[in-house]
Amino acid sequence: MPIHICTTCGTSFPDASEPPTSCPICEDERQFVPRSGQGWTTPLRLAAGHANAWRKLEDGLFEIQTAPSFAIGQRALLLRTAHGNILWDCITLFDEATDALIRTLGGLAAIAISHPHYYSCMQDWARAFDCPIHLHKADAQWVMRPDSRVRYWEGETMAIAPQLTLLRLGGHFPGGTVLHWADGAQRRGALLSGDIVQVAADAGRVSFLWSYPNMMPLSAATVRRIADTLKPWPFERIYGAFPARQVMADGAGIVQRSAARYIELLQAEQP
């Protein structure tokens, strides 16, 4: 029996003869069920009409994106280090070409994911490379396919390799996580942010929302806490959830200024 994949968010569900009656992730207000209704596919059907494209972003960092775009349309980031390769966030399609390319680059030492919208088919990627998946325990309820390779971490930070630290920021989800890469941007630091810190259309801004598709804000206090949590961590660049959404200079400053403006607008009386 095949696994079933939600065509709206890309989340995979356990093997079954029939797809689930609903997708809890899409029914949550941080996502949505299309007006046409819930749709489902399988790995074979997905691979028949899609392939993964690769792009080098900087030394040691590659993006992987499915084309044509599928579900939410996020990218995964493959980070190469002397201590093994890390997959940051995940995409649903895991095809033979992707498997072969990653093996040529040395496989995966671990997978880490920012929040439940990008859990996708993480279980299949982890099984292929026999590696752990690091997820924050606060978001454990959103794992639709339990797997022994999932490792739940708790607290506010977790080092997964030298110079690589997971930071819990919360916000979009209670366990919302970013990855601080101290050696990124020629050792000036980089933040792999998913959409916990969302790089905006204006690359000089980032944003913070409870629900992106439904345009629901976070509180001023939550945004202030996120910005304060990031203050001690230097980073020049921010690599967001989607292709071309990256900040290439003054990333830490842009986060602080964007948070200040967000809070100002939430607290101001509008005419």
C-alpha positions as CSV (number, residue, x, y, z in Angstrom):
1,M,0.0,0.0,0.0
2,P,1.3,3.5,-0.8
3,I,1.7,6.4,1.5
4,H,-0.6,9.3,0.8
5,I,0.5,12.9,0.3
6,C,-1.6,16.0,0.8
7,T,-1.4,18.0,-2.4
8,T,-1.9,21.3,-0.5
9,C,0.8,21.1,2.1
10,G,2.9,18.2,1.0
11,T,2.6,16.2,4.2
12,S,2.8,12.5,4.0
13,F,0.5,10.1,5.8
14,P,0.9,6.3,6.7
15,D,0.5,3.5,4.2
16,A,-3.2,2.8,3.6
17,S,-5.5,1.5,0.9
18,E,-7.4,4.8,0.9
19,P,-6.2,8.4,1.7
20,P,-7.2,10.0,5.0
21,T,-10.5,11.8,5.2
22,S,-8.7,15.1,6.1
23,C,-5.4,16.7,6.6
24,P,-5.1,18.1,10.2
25,I,-2.2,20.4,9.1
26,C,-4.3,22.0,6.4
27,E,-7.4,22.3,8.7
28,D,-5.3,24.3,11.1
29,E,-5.7,28.1,10.7
30,R,-2.0,28.5,9.8
31,Q,-2.7,26.6,6.6
32,F,-5.8,26.1,4.5
33,V,-8.0,23.6,2.7
34,P,-8.5,24.7,-0.9
35,R,-11.9,25.7,-2.1
36,S,-11.9,22.7,-4.4
37,G,-11.4,20.4,-1.4
38,Q,-8.7,18.2,-0.1
39,G,-6.5,16.5,-2.7
40,W,-4.1,13.5,-2.4
41,T,-1.3,12.0,-4.4
42,T,1.3,9.2,-4.0
43,P,5.1,9.3,-4.4
44,L,4.9,7.5,-7.7
45,R,2.4,10.0,-9.2
46,L,4.3,12.9,-7.8
47,A,7.6,11.7,-9.4
48,A,5.9,11.1,-12.7
49,G,5.3,14.8,-13.3
50,H,8.0,16.5,-11.1
51,A,11.7,16.6,-10.6
52,N,14.1,18.3,-8.2
53,A,16.2,21.2,-9.3
54,W,19.5,22.2,-7.6
55,R,21.2,25.6,-7.2
56,K,24.4,26.5,-5.3
57,L,23.8,29.5,-3.0
58,E,27.3,29.8,-1.5
59,D,30.2,27.6,-0.7
60,G,28.8,24.6,1.2
61,L,25.2,25.5,0.7
62,F,22.7,24.2,-2.0
63,E,19.0,24.6,-2.5
64,I,16.8,21.8,-3.7
65,Q,13.4,22.7,-5.1
66,T,10.7,20.7,-6.8
67,A,9.7,21.8,-10.3
68,P,7.0,22.5,-11.3
69,S,6.3,23.8,-7.8
70,F,4.4,21.4,-5.5
71,A,2.2,22.1,-2.5
72,I,3.7,25.0,-0.5
73,G,6.6,25.3,-2.8
74,Q,9.4,25.6,-0.2
75,R,13.0,24.7,-0.8
76,A,15.2,22.4,1.2
77,L,18.8,23.5,1.9
78,L,21.7,21.0,1.9
79,L,24.5,22.3,4.1
80,R,27.9,20.6,3.7
81,T,30.2,20.5,6.7
82,A,33.4,18.7,7.7
83,H,31.2,16.8,10.2
84,G,28.6,15.6,7.6
85,N,25.9,17.1,5.5
86,I,22.7,18.6,7.1
87,L,19.4,18.8,5.3
88,W,17.6,21.9,6.5
89,D,13.8,21.8,6.0
90,C,12.4,19.2,3.7
91,I,10.5,18.8,0.4
92,T,8.1,16.0,-0.5
93,L,9.7,14.6,-3.6
94,F,12.6,12.3,-3.0
95,D,13.4,10.8,-6.3
96,E,16.3,8.6,-7.6
97,A,18.3,11.5,-9.0
98,T,18.1,13.3,-5.6
99,D,19.2,10.2,-3.8
100,A,22.2,9.7,-6.2
101,L,23.3,13.3,-6.0
102,I,23.2,13.4,-2.2
103,R,25.1,10.2,-2.0
104,T,27.8,11.6,-4.3
105,L,28.1,14.6,-1.9
106,G,28.5,12.3,1.1
107,G,25.0,11.5,2.2
108,L,23.2,13.1,5.2
109,A,24.3,13.1,8.8
110,A,21.1,14.7,10.0
111,I,17.9,16.5,9.0
112,A,16.5,19.5,10.9
113,I,13.2,21.2,10.2
114,S,11.9,24.6,11.1
115,H,8.2,23.7,11.6
116,P,5.4,21.2,10.7
117,H,4.5,22.7,7.3
118,Y,7.9,21.3,6.0
119,Y,7.8,17.9,7.5
120,S,6.6,16.6,4.1
121,C,8.3,13.2,3.4
122,M,11.1,13.6,6.0
123,Q,10.7,10.0,7.0
124,D,11.8,8.7,3.5
125,W,14.8,11.0,3.3
126,A,15.9,9.9,6.8
127,R,15.4,6.2,6.0
128,A,17.4,6.5,2.8
129,F,20.5,7.9,4.6
130,D,19.8,6.3,8.0
131,C,20.1,9.6,9.8
132,P,18.2,11.3,12.6
133,I,15.5,14.0,12.2
134,H,15.7,16.8,14.8
135,L,12.3,18.3,15.6
136,H,11.3,20.5,18.5
137,K,9.1,18.5,21.0
138,A,6.6,21.4,21.1
139,D,5.5,20.5,17.6
140,A,5.4,16.7,18.1
141,Q,1.6,16.5,17.6
142,W,2.0,17.4,13.9
143,V,4.1,14.4,12.9
144,M,1.6,12.4,10.8
145,R,3.9,9.4,10.2
146,P,5.7,8.4,13.4
147,D,9.2,7.2,12.8
148,S,12.0,5.9,15.0
149,R,14.4,8.3,13.4
150,V,12.6,11.4,14.7
151,R,14.6,12.9,17.7
152,Y,12.6,15.4,19.7
153,W,14.7,18.1,21.4
154,E,13.6,20.5,24.1
155,G,14.7,23.8,25.4
156,E,15.8,26.9,23.5
157,T,19.0,25.8,21.7
158,M,20.6,22.6,20.5
159,A,24.0,22.2,18.8
160,I,23.8,19.6,16.1
161,A,27.4,19.9,14.9
162,P,30.3,22.3,15.4
163,Q,29.2,25.9,14.4
164,L,25.6,24.7,13.8
165,T,23.0,25.5,16.4
166,L,19.2,25.1,16.4
167,L,17.4,28.0,18.0
168,R,13.8,27.8,19.1
169,L,12.0,31.1,18.3
170,G,8.4,29.9,18.4
171,G,6.0,32.4,16.8
172,H,4.5,30.7,13.7
173,F,4.5,27.4,15.7
174,P,5.5,26.9,19.4
175,G,8.5,24.8,18.3
176,G,9.4,27.1,15.4
177,T,13.1,26.7,14.8
178,V,15.9,28.4,12.8
179,L,19.5,27.1,12.2
180,H,22.4,29.4,13.0
181,W,25.4,28.5,10.8
182,A,28.4,30.3,12.3
183,D,30.7,29.5,9.3
184,G,28.3,30.8,6.7
185,A,28.8,33.9,4.6
186,Q,32.6,33.5,4.9
187,R,32.4,33.1,8.6
188,R,30.3,36.2,9.2
189,G,27.3,33.9,10.0
190,A,24.1,32.9,8.2
191,L,20.6,32.1,9.5
192,L,18.6,29.4,7.8
193,S,15.1,30.6,8.8
194,G,12.4,28.7,7.0
195,D,9.4,31.1,7.5
196,I,9.8,31.4,11.2
197,V,11.6,34.6,10.1
198,Q,10.2,35.1,6.7
199,V,12.3,37.0,4.1
200,A,10.0,39.5,2.4
201,A,9.7,40.5,-1.2
202,D,11.9,43.5,-0.2
203,A,15.2,41.8,0.7
204,G,15.7,44.5,3.2
205,R,12.9,43.3,5.3
206,V,11.7,40.2,7.1
207,S,8.3,39.4,8.7
208,F,6.8,37.3,11.4
209,L,3.2,35.9,11.2
210,W,1.0,33.4,12.9
211,S,-0.6,32.4,9.6
212,Y,0.9,33.3,6.3
213,P,-1.9,32.2,3.9
214,N,-4.5,33.7,6.2
215,M,-2.5,36.8,7.0
216,M,-2.9,36.6,10.8
217,P,-0.3,38.5,12.9
218,L,1.8,37.5,15.9
219,S,1.6,39.7,19.0
220,A,4.1,42.5,19.6
221,A,5.4,40.7,22.6
222,T,6.1,37.6,20.6
223,V,7.9,39.5,17.9
224,R,10.0,41.3,20.5
225,R,10.9,38.0,22.1
226,I,12.0,36.6,18.7
227,A,14.2,39.6,18.0
228,D,15.7,39.6,21.4
229,T,16.5,35.9,21.2
230,L,18.4,36.5,18.0
231,K,20.4,39.4,19.2
232,P,23.4,37.4,20.6
233,W,23.8,35.4,17.4
234,P,25.7,37.2,14.6
235,F,24.7,36.6,11.0
236,E,25.2,38.5,7.8
237,R,22.9,36.4,5.6
238,I,19.4,34.9,5.9
239,Y,18.2,32.1,3.7
240,G,14.4,31.9,3.8
241,A,11.9,29.2,2.9
242,F,11.6,30.0,-0.8
243,P,13.9,30.4,-3.8
244,A,15.4,33.8,-4.2
245,R,14.2,34.8,-0.7
246,Q,17.5,35.6,0.9
247,V,19.2,38.5,2.6
248,M,22.8,38.8,1.5
249,A,24.1,41.5,3.9
250,D,23.3,43.0,7.3
251,G,20.9,40.2,8.2
252,A,21.0,40.7,11.9
253,G,20.3,44.4,11.5
254,I,17.4,43.8,9.2
255,V,15.8,41.4,11.7
256,Q,16.0,44.0,14.4
257,R,14.7,46.9,12.3
258,S,11.9,44.8,10.8
259,A,10.8,43.6,14.3
260,A,10.8,47.2,15.6
261,R,8.7,48.4,12.6
262,Y,6.3,45.4,13.0
263,I,5.8,46.2,16.7
264,E,5.4,49.9,16.0
265,L,2.6,49.2,13.5
266,L,0.8,46.8,15.9
267,Q,0.8,49.3,18.6
268,A,0.0,52.5,16.6
269,E,-3.5,53.8,16.2
270,Q,-4.4,53.8,12.5
271,P,-6.3,56.8,11.0
